[in-house]
């Protein structure tokens, strides 16, 4: 039976994807450029055709015809200059298209890598090494981040922190009862859920707050923090 870890380790890294993608893009554009330039007419084709006509027709070698030849030659020179400018413009556009495609590829790869990283964070949760709740200053410090909370939000966080120290999971009903001091029969689940929502709003970052305060289906709310990392002062 194949080992899934071995197959995962063989998956190309974002850098490898970028290098392969750039090589493919450059190869396609080089081939397209070669086909385009090879199919463009020769810049001197017009002059050569006019010269051949006059060489093959002796009747056109009179004075007036020679003047006509000169006019046509000047027209051919103008055509050659125009065609050369077109070649340069096409070359610049191909370079610009290559740069845009490479930039788009790099952006896509980084977005995919970021999405994977976010999925890993969402799956594993936030790594909280320290959560300090200060009732006197009404602040909470999560790792190196400090948040100023309202009294209601601080009470909600304190209840969740104390429950986590006891390895308990609290429902919205229990949170409302513990904070308000009312019996559970006089409280409702929606009030506790509202307190959790307000606490998350005060923590600011929605993703961080939802990963920090997890909602376990049919059980309740719990802090995704190891009890040893929690400190109440």
Secondary structure, DSSP 8 states (H G I E B T S, - for coil): ---HHHHHHTS--HHHHHHHHHHHHHHHHHHHHHHHHHHS--TTHHHHHHHHHHHH-GGG-SHHHHHHHHHHHHHHHHHHHHHHHHHHHHHHHHHHHHHHHHHHHHHHHHHHHHHHHHHHHHHH----S-EEEETTTTEEEETTEEEE--HHHHHHHHHHHHHHHTT--B-HHHHHHHHH---GGG--HHHHHHHHHHHHHHH--HHHHHHHEEEETTTEEEE-S-GGGEEE-
